Amino acid sequence: MLNDELTLAQEWIRDGRKVALATVIETWGSAPRPAGSHLVIDENGKFEGSVSGGCVEGAVIAEAVDVIGSGQPKTLEFGVADETAWEVGLSCGGRIRVYVEPVLH
């Protein structure tokens, strides 16, 4: 739930951790999580919540660590296309866009 993840992000910041928030901002077709789903990540890659699962979630966590380091948000897109079927993507055939932003103190 959003409130749980935002509360957790605040707790992590109070504990001195750097934090990013990933949010599903758009979905097409079949997607494992609906728009509005959240994942909170710290600078060490610890996380709570979910934006997809599997390889996609791992890629979002890795990008979130980069976002924490740079302070610059990113929009990520994941889906399945013939040329990328074996790379990080959604096996369900859908596509999602995820916005990853640093959470400021």
N, C-alpha and C positions, 0 to 999 in steps of 0.2 A: 504494500500500500504506500501511496505517496507520502503520507504523514510519517509513517514508520521510517522510510528511507531518508526523508529530510531531517527527522529527529536524529537518526543515526549519524548523518553527515555533520550535524551540529555537535554531537557528542565527540565524534572523531576530531573535529577542528578544535574543540576545547581541550582535547588530549594532546594537541600539538601536531596532529597528522594533517597532511595536505590531501585534499579531496577533489574528486571530479564526479559529476552526475551525468549519466547517460540516459537519454529519453527516446523512446520510439516515437518519431514524429509523423510517420506515414507508413502505411502498409498497402500492398497490392496483392490480390489473390490470396492464397493460403499462407498465413504467417503464424508462427508459434505463439506470439504475444501481441496483444492489441496496442494501438497507438495510445500513448500515455504511460506505458510500462516503464519502470525505472530500474537502474542499477547504480549503486553508489560504490565508488572505488577509491582506495587510498594510494599513496605514492609507492607502496610496496606490492601493489596488485591484490590486496585483500579486498573482497567485495561482498555485497549483500544485494538481493533483489535479482531481477532477470529481465533481459530485453529479447532473448531468443533461446539460447541454449547451445550446447555443443561447440563446434569450432567458431561460430559467429561470436558467441559470448567471449571466448578466449581472445579473438581479434579485437573486440570492443575494449576489453580490459587492457590489452597492450597499448591501444591507441589512447586510452584514458590516462595511462601513466605518462605518455608523451605530452598530452594536453596539460597535465599537472606541471610538468617540467617547463613547458613553453609559455603557459598562461593563455594560449590561443585556442579557442573552441574549434571543433571540426564537425562536419556532417559526413557521416559514413553511409554507404549504400551496399546492401548485400542482396544477392539473388542468384538464380541459376540461369546460365546461358550455355549454349553448346561448347563454346571455347573455354568456359571457366567451370565446367561441371565438376572438375576434380579439385578445384581450389576452394577457399572458404566460401560457403554459400548456403542456401536453404534447400534442403533435400525435398521439401514439400512443394517446391515449384513457385513459391511466392517471392516477393521482394519486400524489404523493409529499409527505411531510412532512420538513422539514429543520430541524434545531436548529442555531442559530448562536450561538456563545458566545465571549466574549473569552478569550484565553489569558493567564493571569496569570504574572508573572515567577517 
